[in-house]
Amino acid sequence: MSTIVVDPVTRIEGHLRIEAQTDARGVITKAFSSGTMMRGIEIILRGRDPRDAWAFTQRICGVCTVVHSVAAIRAVENALNYPIPANARIIRNLLSASQVGQDQVVHFYQLSLLDWVDITSAAKADPVATSTLQKCQSPWGNNSPAYFEGVRQKLVKLINSGQLGLFANGYWGHPEYKLPPEVNLMLFAHYLEALEWQRKVIKLHAVFGGRNPHPNFVVGGVPCAISAAPNAAGGFTPTPGFTAVDANGLALVKTCIDEMQAFINQVYYPDAITLGKFYKDWFKKGEGIGNFLTFGDFPETDALDPGNLFVPRGAIVNRDLSQVLPVDLNNPTEIQEFVANSWYDYSAGKNAGLHPYDGETTPAYTGPRAHYAELDNAKPYSWEKTPRWKGKPMEVGALARVLVLYAKGNASARQLVNGALGELKQPLGALYSTMGRMVAQAIDTRLIVDRMPVWYGQLMANIARGDLATHNPAKFDPATWPATSRGMGFTEAPRGGLGHWISIANGKIANYQCVVPSTWNSSPRDHLGQPSAYEAALVGHSLAVPGQPLEILRTIHSFNPCMACAVHLMSPQGQELLRVKVC
């Protein structure tokens, strides 16, 4: 038996260690996922004003800023039975949806694409043939031979310089790279375009939240006023203002939505399908555990309950799409976190399971003292807790959202899924795979971003009627609060279901727990020995080059890891940037 250690896994947010045990044939028989930082946000929040929780939890991560803020303010509003105006609900939907669009595009191109694209091969591409390929794929405007030759020349210059910069540690020439040079060049060109694109479309966050990253939020609504005045037709028209969202700001939001839709529908989605056509064997690898969970998001009415969500809440067990099981996020027997293999202690013992309302964050590090020493996987081996739904490991994320929407009969989801699988000549079960996750992420992004014009239209219609309310001040004063209360806030982050649970006593936070998507997917084994999604998905992989574990990176990246959300506070001893060790 050999052990392959990848520490840290790069091109993700945060720090992750993967250990994979292989048999004599080089096939992975067992894998271990370790979060190598501790998250201390829950401890920091104790005793603070609940209205400030969003600002702290937002700093858990530099990527998942909007979704942590929304979960935090929803938790407080749920605890205080605090309604918000319709405009605030719509603006929150737009903020969260734009983060899904930006994040999943950046994940595809900047974080995972280089697992599949050999940039040294792209330098050898024929720009005329690449242009023809692009024109066949979509009507995207950057499609001329001159354009692709320009990109190719930039790449050639970079390679010839001998200083590849952020591309320096790639496994270029690895036998698992299968794309023709022209496809490599087209996808690399889109890699560069995605950098500029995301910078422009994320201005939506600045319009409604004042900045990006880390937009501003507020309990009771959103922190932006809307400037409008009566018009001759008897309605209201947005007018220029100094501190409010005016006509120019709303026009910019519309431009951001249009540009987001265009790139996702004409570039990102077709690229994901093209990638799947050349890597069909990866529709049979990385399947994982077969259980899927969504918290739901994007409320379509002011009542924030599971029946009014664009992305519904539910669970699918054992790949059974014939039924979506109901999920109660407040039921102490449904969602529980375990610490049997985590560097934490519970007052009830290591094998206890606690609902987040009763959650404890008590660090108890028992791992190696040297930062890069070997882990003893017979003992606790991660700074992540292990969440379970009714005792079952669950996969969360874009694939879970697409499957729940599909199972519930959403017409758009069924059309996109059936269309993609038909073009790829794959069965529905192919989605339960490494490449299936990547295709599902593209489908998920289209579904959510294509809903944004509807929400924008609702906002503009409200303004036209004279409804300009964006905040409800009724319960903002702690003097109006009950002595004790508790609440739960949820969202669907790009990486999956995100929940914040808060307990408030005498106007202060008594307890706070975050259960984040990457904790569901990347957590260590539970007290019963059940692996979570990362660990299960790696079993069965063969490594073509053990010293270059590209196959491990492909499957781990397909989950869109965000370890900064799952764990926090890095050890100052960690100095190495990358180590791949074959034992």
N, C-alpha and C positions, 0 to 999 in steps of 0.2 A: 504494500500500500504506500502511496505517495501523498503528500499534502502540499497543495498549492496555496500560497498566501498572497493576496492582493491587498496592500495596505499603504496608503489609502486608495480606494477607488476614486479615480479622477473624473472630471467633467460631470460632477454632481454638485449640489449645494450641501456643504457640511462634510463630515468625516465618517467614512465607512470602511470597515475591514471585512473581507471575505476569506474564509478558509474553506477549501474544498478538498475532500479526500477522494483519491482515485484508485481504481483497482489496477491489476496488471495490464489491462487493455487500454488504460488511460481514460476510462469512463468514470465520471463523478458518481460516487455512491452515497455521499453524505456531504452536506454543506452547513456552514455556520456563519451567521450574519451578526456582526458586532458593531454597535454604535460606540465610538471611542471618545465621546465627550459627554459631559453631564449637563442637563438642562436645569437651570435654577430659577426660572421665571416664576413658577408657582410659589416658591419660598419668598422671593422678592415681593410678591404681590400682597402677602399677608399684612393686614392692618392698614392698607391703603384705601383711598376713596374709590369705590367701584366705578365711578364715572371716568377714572383715569386708566382703567384696566386695558382699554384698547391700545393706548400709547405704549404700554409696556409689552403686551403680547405681540404687537406689531413688530417689535424689534427682535422677536425670536428669529426672524429670517429676513434677509434683504430681498427675497423674491416673493414670498407669500404674505406680503404686507396687507393688502386689502382684505383677504379672506380672514386673517386673524382679527383684524379690526371689526369686521362685520360679525364674526362669531362672538367677540367680546361684548359688543354693544347689544346684540340680541340676547345674550345671557342676562345682562343687567335688566333689559326691558322685560324679559320673561319673568324675572324675579319680582319686578315691581308692577307687573300687569300694565305696562306703559305703551299705549298705542302711538303710532307715528303717522304722519300725513302720507297720502298716496304718492305725492311727488318724491318724498324721501325713499319710499319703497322702490319706486321706479329708478331713481338715480343710483341707489345701491345695486340694483340689478345690472345697470349699465356699467358701473365700476367693476363689479365682480366678473361680468361677462367679458369685459375688455381684458381683465387679467388672465382669464382662461385662454383667450385668443393669443395674447402676446406670449404667455408662458409656454404654451404647447408648441407654438412655432419656434421659439427659441430653443426649447428642449429638442425638437426634431433636428434642427439645423446645427446649432452650436454645441449641443451636449451629446447627441447620439449619432448623428449622421456619419461622423468619421469612423465609426465602427464598421461601416458598410462601404464607404467611399475611399478609394486610394487616390490621394491627391497627386502622387507622382505619376500615376497612370493618366490623370486628367491633362497633364502637361503634354501628352503625346496625341491629344485628340484632334480630329479634323473639324475646324470650326464650321465649315459648310454643312457637314453631316450633323453636327450638334444643332445648328440652326433648323434643319429639317425636322429633327427630333422634337425640338421645342414647339414648332408650328403644328406638329401632329398632336402634341399633348394638350395644348390649350391656346387660347387667343392672347396670351400674355404678351405685352408689347416688346419686352427685351428679347428679341428673337433673331436678330440679324447675324450673318457670319462675322461682320465687323465687330459686333458687340462681344461675341464669344472669343474672337481672336484677341481682343483687348484683355479679357479675363485670363486667357491662356498665357499671354505675354507677361502679365503680372505674376502669374504662378511660376513661369519659367525663370523669371528674374529672381524670385524668392528662392527657388531651389538652387539656382546657380550661385547664389550668394553664400551658400553653405550655412546659413543661419535661418533655420526654419521657424524660430520663435515658438509660438504656441503650438505649432505642428511638429516640433522637434522629436517628441517621444512617441509618435505614431508607429504602428507595426506595418509600415509600408512594405509592400511586396509579400505580405502574409498570404498563404495559399487559399485562405477563406474569402479573400476579396474576389468577387465574381463580375463586377460591372465592366462593360466595355468602356474605353477611354471617353467616348462621347457622352455617355450617361454620367460618368464621373465629372466631366467638365460642366455639364448642365447643372448638376446638383451642387457643385462647388460654387458656380455663379450665383445660385439661389441662396447658398450659405452667406455670401457677401451681401446680397440684396436684403436678406432678412435682418441684418444688423441695422441698416438704414431704416427699413420699414418699421421695426419695433420702436425706434426712437421717435418716429413721427406719430404713430397711432396712439402711443401711450400719453399723448398730450391731453387726452380725455380725462385722465386722472388729475391733471393740473387744473383743468377747468372746474371740475366739481370738488376736488380735494385740495387745491392750492399748490400741489407739487407731486413729483414722483421721483424716487420711491418714497414710501411712507406718506401717503396722502393723509389729510386731516379727516377726522370723524368726530361724531358727537352722539351721546346717548339721547334718544328722543327724535332723531331725524338725521339730517346731513348739515354740515356747517357752511352752506352756501345759500345766499338769498338769490331770488330771481327778479330781474328788473323788467317791468312791463307797464304799459300805460293803455288807457282806453283808445280804441280806434273808431273811425267813422262808421264802421259796419256794426258797431255795438259790442264788439269783442275786445280782446286785449292783444297788444303786439309787443314782443320783447324790444326794449329800447336800450341804447348805450348807457352804461352806468360805471361808476368808479370802483365799487366794491362788490357788485352783484354779478351774477351770471347774466350777461346781456345778449343781444341779438348776435353779436360777433362770436361770443363764446359758444352759443348754441349752434351756430353755423359750423364752427370748428369741430364740435362734437359730431355733427352729421358727416363732415369730411373724414374724420377718424373712422367712423363706422363704415363708410363706403370703401375707404382704402383697406381697412381690415378685411372686409368681405372679399374684395377683389383678389388680394394676395392669397388668402386662405383657399378660395374656391378655384383660382386659376394656377396657383403655384404649389402651395403646401399639399393640398389633397391629391392632385395628380402625381406629385412626386412620391407620396406615400404609396400610391397604387403602383407606380413604376418600380419602386424598390421591391415591393412584394412580388412582382412578376419575375425578377431576377433571383430572388432568394426564397423560392417556394418551399425548399426544405425546412425553412425556419417557421413554417406554419405547423410543423410537427414537433417543435422543440420548445421547452420552457413553459409547459402547461400550468404548473403550479397546483393549487389545492382544489379548484373547482367550486369554491363558495364565494359569493359576491355580495357586497353590501353597499348601499347608498344611504346617505342621510337626507338627501334631497335639497333643492335650492331653487331660487328664482321664483318667489311668490307672485302669483298673478292677481291676487286680491289682497286687501289689507289684513285679512285674517291669516295669521302665520300658522297654518296647520298643514299636515301632510297632504290633505286633499286639494290644496290650492297651489301646488308647486309645479313649475314647468318640468324640472327634473324630479321625478317622484322618489319617495323614500321606500326602501324595501330590501329584502334579502332573497337571494337565489342560492339554494343548497344543492350540492351534487349535480351541478350543471342542468338542473331541471327547470327549463324555461316555461313549463306549463303552469307554474304558479309563482307569484312573487309574494313572499311572506311578509306580514306586517312587522314593523320595527317600532318599539317604544323606547325612546332614548332616556326616559326617566325611570324605567323599570329596573330595579336593582338586580333582578335575576337575568337580565338580558345582556347588557354591556358591563363587563368586569375587566379589571386589569390585574395581571398576575406578575409576580417578581421572583419566581423560583429560579430563573436563570439570569436575573438582573442584579446589578449592584445597588440594590435598595433593600430595606427591611420593612416589614409590616408588623404592627403590634400584635396582630393575630397569627403571625407566623409566615414563613416563606411560601407556603402552599395555599394561602388564603387568596380569594379573589374579591376585589373591592369595586363597587360601583363608583364612578368619579365623584358623586356627591360626598362619599365617605373616603375618598382617596387620600393617601398619605404619600409624602415625598420625603423619605428619610434615607439619605445616601449611606451606603455601606459597601465601600470598595474593597473587594477581596481579590482583585486581579493582579497581574504581574507588576512589580515595582518599576522595572525598566520599561520604558514606553513601548519598545518594539520587541519585547520578549514574547515567547510563545504563549498563547492562551491555553489554559487547561479547560477544555470544553466539557469536562465532567463536573465542573463547578460553574457558578455564575460567570457570564462572559460578555455582558453588554450593559451600557448605560440606558438602554431602552426597557421600558416595561413591556408586558405582553398582553395586549387587549384581545378579548374573545367575545363573540356574540353567541349567547346560549351555549357556551363552552366550545364553540367551533372557531377555528381560524378562518378569517375572511380576507378576501382580496378587495381592496377599494381602488378607485381611480376611474379613468375614462372608460376602460373596458366594462367595469361594473355599471357605470351610467348607461352606456349604450345597450348592454344586455337587459337592464331593467326597463328602459324605454321600449326596447324591441318586444320584450315579453309582455308588456302592458298594452301593446298594440299601437304605439305612437306611429302615425302614418309616415312622417318624415324620416324617423329612425329606420323603419322597415324598408322604405324606398332606398335610403343610402346604403344600408347594410346589404340588402339583396343585390343592389347594383354593383357595389364594390366586390362582393364575393363572386358575382357572375362574371365580372371582368377578369378577376383573378383565377376563375375556374376552381374555386375552393368551396367546401361545405361550410355550414354554419359553425361546426365544431372547430374549424380552423382558427376562429377568433381566440380560442383558449391557448394561446401560444405567444412566443416572443414577437413574431411578426404580426400576429393578430392584435396584440396590444398597440403596436404602432399604427396599424390601419384604424383601429378603434379610436385612437387619439385624434386622428384626422377627421373621422366621422363626427366624433363628439364636438370637436372645435367648430365644425360647420353648423351643427345643430344649434349650438348655443349662440354663436356669433350671428347666424342668420335670423335669430329671434330679436336681436338688438334693434333693428328698424321698427319693429312693432312697439317695443317699449319707448323708443324715442318718439314715435307718433303719439303714443298715449300722453307722454309728458307735454308735447307741444299742444295737444288738444286741451289738456288741463289749463295750460297757460292762456290759451285763446279764450277760455271760459272765465278767466279771472281768478283761477285757483293758483295762487303763488306760494302757498304754505310749504315750507320745507322742514320745519321743526315744531314740536309740540312741547311747550315749556311747563305743562301742567304738573308734572311730577319730578321736575329737575331739582327741587329743593329737598335735601335729606330730611328736613323736619316733617315732610309729608309721608315718609316711608314707614312701613311697619318695623317693629323692633328687630325681627328676624325674618329672613326670606331666603329663598334659593331659586335659581333659574338655570336654564340650559340654552345655549346659543349654538346654532349649527350653520354650516355652509357646505357646499361642494367645492373644495379647492381644486385647482387643476389636477392634483395628485389624488384626490378622493375625499371621502367624508371627513369633515373636521368638526370636532365638538369641544366647546368650553362649558364647564360646569362651575357655578359660583354659589357660595353661601355668604350671606350678608348678615352682620349682627351689629346693631347700634350704629348704622351708617358706614361701617368699615368692612373690608373683605375678611371673612373668617377662614375661608378655604377656597382654593381655586385649583382646578385641574384641566389641563388640555390633553385631549386624545387626538393625535394628528394622523393624517393619512400614512406617512412613512412608518409610523409606529405599528399600524396594522400590518403593513407589508413586510417590514424588515426586522421585526422584533425577534428575540431569541425564542427557543422552544419553551412551551409552558410546563406546568407541573406534571402533565400527563405525557410529556415527550413529543407533543404534536408540533411539527415545524410550521413556521409562518410562510408567507408566499415566496419570499426570496429564497429561503433555504430549500423549499420543495421544488421550485422551478428550475434550480440548477442540477438536480439529480438526473442522470442519464446523458448529460452532455459529454461528448468526446472532444478532447483538445488536440487539434492538429499539430500545434507547436506548444508543448507544456510551458516553456519559458516565455511565451507570448499569449496569455490566456484571453484572446480576443472573444472567444465564445462566452466566457463569464461576463465580460463587459457588455456584450450585446443584450443578454437577458436581464442583467441588473439595470442597465440603462432603460430598458423597455418599460420599467415601472416609473420612470421619471423620479428618481430618489431625491428627497430633501431632508438630509440628516440634521441640518441645523434646526428644523422644526421638531424632529424626534428627540434630539439631545442638544445640550447647550453648555457653554463654558469649556473651552479647549484647554487641555493640559499644557503648561508652558514648556514641558520637556520635549514636545514633538517638533523636531527640526527637519527630518527627512521629508522630501516632497513625494517620492514614489519608491516603493519597494515591491518587487515581484520575486518571491522566493519559492523555489522548488525543493522540497525536502525528500 
